[in-house]
Amino acid sequence: MTDRINRLRKYFITDKAHREFRFLPRNEFELAQEFSRLGLSDVRRAAERLKAMLAAEEPLILPLERIVFTRRNPTVFSIFTKQELAHLQKTCRIHEHGEVCNINVDYTRLLSCGLLAKKNELLARRAAFIKGGEAEKAEYLTLETEILDSVQALSDRYRNKAAAEGRTDIAATLARVPKYAPRTFPEALQMFRILHFTMWLGGNYHNTVGRLDQYLYPYYQRDIAAGRLTKETTLEWLEEFFITFNRDSDLYPGMQQGDNGQSVMLGGLNPDGTSSYNELSELCLNASLELSLIDPKINLRVSKKTPLEVYILGTRLTKQGLGFPQYANDDVVIPALLAYGYDEKDAYQYVVAACWEFIIPGAGMDVPNIDAVSLALAAQRAVTDHLEDAEDFPALMEAVRRNIAEQSLACVEKTKKLYLFPAPFLSLMMEGCMETGRDVSLGCRYNNYGFHGTGIATATDSLAAVRKYVYGDRSVGKRELLSALADNYAGHEDLLAKLRFDAPKMGNNDPEADDIAVALLDAFADSLEGRHNDRGGIFRAGTGTAMYYLWHSAVLPATADGRKSGEVIAANYSPSIFTRTRGPVSILQSFSKPHLQRVCNGGPLTLELHDTLFRSEEAIGKVALLVKSFIDMGGHQLQLNAINRDTLYAAQKRPQEYRNLIVRVWGWSGYFVELDKEYQDHIIKRMELSL
Amino acid sequence: MNGMLFDIKEGAIHDGPGLRQTVFLKGCAMRCAWCHNPEGLSRMPELMVSPNGCAKCGRCRDVCPMGADMIGFGKPPGCVACGKCVSACPQRIRKIAGEEISPEALAARLNENAGYYAGTGGGVTFSGGEPLLQAAFVLETLPLLNPSTHKALETSGYGDEEDFLRLMQAFDLIMFDLKSMDDVTHIRYTGVSNRTILGNARRLCGGDTPFVIRIPVIPGVNDNDGHYRAVAELIKDAPKLLRVEFLPYHQTAGAKYGMLQLPYKPGFDQNRSIYVNQEIFTRMGIRSYVL
């Protein structure tokens, strides 16, 4: 890391000195009152809000920086009043905060031409709409040109300020971008920063970054060929660029601090079977490695063809304790996306949403986290309601399948009448929006919905215990189990111990458990097969949980795996926290058995590895072998944490000394001391393996 | 002949090339002050009790044939490891360390995942305890392993010369400890003389089996240039020497003693920082690593 980057890192990250330039917070509803009074349409409101946000910004050029744009106004204005929001909640399905989020726009739609050319194109299309008598569409494009004017105006203020302060390099860059297409790698980075900055200003969140190493590669190649850049100077530019993702991230909406969804996807197979992993991919990994910052979040596409060296570089990054890279297996994900109906050229472009859901850049308005099915509850209910009548285990499994199908159907029903707030700026970078004068919030080429599936390990372990002890060796009576569950195991300590500790568990490469997991995930996939949402898309089942695992844990009664009511189920696609695992190899083997192509909405197996495992380069090579083995066995997604439980306990006791301790929470990494205690405790309880 | 083991660890990364399954054999004649596997010392099965999680329910006392009062934590004096309290404990904080197993059964267990480990360039490692003390069992097991299995041995070298030679020929890699070259120090901290060990070390140096020398680096005991120089002198001309590995002392070494109701009094200053000198080896053309 160069001295300049070190000093920038200290300025923005350690000292957070730029925050002193922020304005005071304002009333987030001040615009909405006015919009409501004037009776403005939702699209008009979204555009006016973004224009107001852009106008409220004043240029700030900080020492040493070469990539500018820093947020000053901390308030994102709402486009609806509280009353209007309450009404919307009643009449439509509102997803999370209501704004378009969690998609990956195609930045090249603006990077390739610049704002001026885009504006001219919009004006031409607008004229055609007017001619065709399509006033509403024409109006929509007018709003988009106004937004582009506002972005350009703020850029011009930055440029003037830079010139006035003698920062000629910045002024020169801003003379080019965003008005015209960037010619060089640094210009492309500056333009990206302006676009991304604007997306956040517009209230959109989980603004993913996508295949940075692909769409910026031509600029890099040209600059290298022309001798304008070397690998070293590129690394420095990338590092400054990565720091920009952390400047204003405390202002971004999310579920917890750090949940920004600024995911990057590196590498991946091309349709002809070649690899797209390039020098820029490697430089991105190295930049993240040197900076050790929680944003952007690095994802790595791998396959059977990926050489061990790539995993070794990834493992070095894991060693930093940021909880990434997260690996996605092209050998599983691409065929899965094809089976879901994505076009071949799109499937090969896949990236991840904020956490892990597989989405398509520039064409997907998928909502891959719209709801979640509790697999654990499906199993629990089957046991309590049907164990007495179920003559054999297959009969009980049939009841579990019915429960999963019922829950899925209920979730499907709840997705109807989805209303997303308009996102005219994002729409400029999504396929077909400008051409049809239609906002992306109304849909794009892909409009699929994804459901998480929580508690796969709890469901599996519960049913495995029932099969073994109730239907198998008959060491546990039906009545005995049911009354233990009803009593939350009070007075049934022996049975509790047997179920919790002695029964077969998913994660021990034990067929007695694992074949049930296979059946459960098949049932989950079956329950959504052939169903369509009211936007014409399909439903995808997945192995992620997001925060649903906590919500579902809270309402899950005692389960037949010896889990008492209130005890937490595992996050994502992971063994139960009761499992005394034989080791990481067994976990990888167990979790690669299900038909993951059928439940490929996304959701990683999480492995917690003790941080001492990363001490030597040789050990890092071994951990890389472990990761590679999961991919080679057909696992779909993997995320590793280098963790030390003693450190976490110490951080809970003395948070002031551990401000920079970063942990992976679910689909993202955050500062441990900033998490609610509930999440801290769960992270501590997660399994930690030493090899 | 059956063997006695106390653990099979999967995915081990420090016990030879690739990822490995490591078999821990029970029983060792040495008593190294820093031993972190105290359940590997005795040849007999033993009761281990975890210090956390006891609910003081008294089930262990109710089933103990010796009528011992073990509430809270612990095992009775003279415990014969009958195992009755293990399954009685609702918290499952008790276990028996020590499983008697036949060569066929052990090989079957290891062969289950032989393909996986071979795919990583790894295999099986026999460790302990001291595998030399169960040489017959090990020698019967090895031919039953999947032919793709890379076989490594971790040994203190403290055992019969004939056994050592047979094992040396049967393994693909030997990892051999040299704890102290000074016999007085050796006796003081390991309870035995190093004469047998050095004899076997010389056999190793003159043999055809690739080997690694491991030095557990114990603060104030053997972390000095004298020891390192003597080790280097001993092994410098060995054609099959791959490298030297330093294993720095861990403060967590004593973690399992409480579970066996054994005292951990290592007799050296655990908090002292350790001294490693790779230069001595480098100068003699020997590669060395700190693990």
Chai-1 contact restraints between the chains, C-beta under 6 A:
chainA,res_idxA,chainB,res_idxB,connection_type,confidence,min_distance_angstrom,max_distance_angstrom,comment,restraint_id
A,E493,B,P90,contact,1.0,0.0,6.0,A-B,restraint_1
A,A497,B,P90,contact,1.0,0.0,6.0,A-B,restraint_2
A,A497,B,R92,contact,1.0,0.0,6.0,A-B,restraint_3
A,F501,B,R92,contact,1.0,0.0,6.0,A-B,restraint_4
A,R582,B,E10,contact,1.0,0.0,6.0,A-B,restraint_5
A,G583,B,E10,contact,1.0,0.0,6.0,A-B,restraint_6
A,G583,B,G11,contact,1.0,0.0,6.0,A-B,restraint_7
A,P584,B,G11,contact,1.0,0.0,6.0,A-B,restraint_8
A,V585,B,E10,contact,1.0,0.0,6.0,A-B,restraint_9
A,V585,B,G11,contact,1.0,0.0,6.0,A-B,restraint_10
A,A619,B,I13,contact,1.0,0.0,6.0,A-B,restraint_11
A,K622,B,I13,contact,1.0,0.0,6.0,A-B,restraint_12
A,L625,B,L19,contact,1.0,0.0,6.0,A-B,restraint_13
A,L625,B,T120,contact,1.0,0.0,6.0,A-B,restraint_14
A,L691,B,G11,contact,1.0,0.0,6.0,A-B,restraint_15
A,L691,B,A12,contact,1.0,0.0,6.0,A-B,restraint_16
A,L691,B,I13,contact,1.0,0.0,6.0,A-B,restraint_17
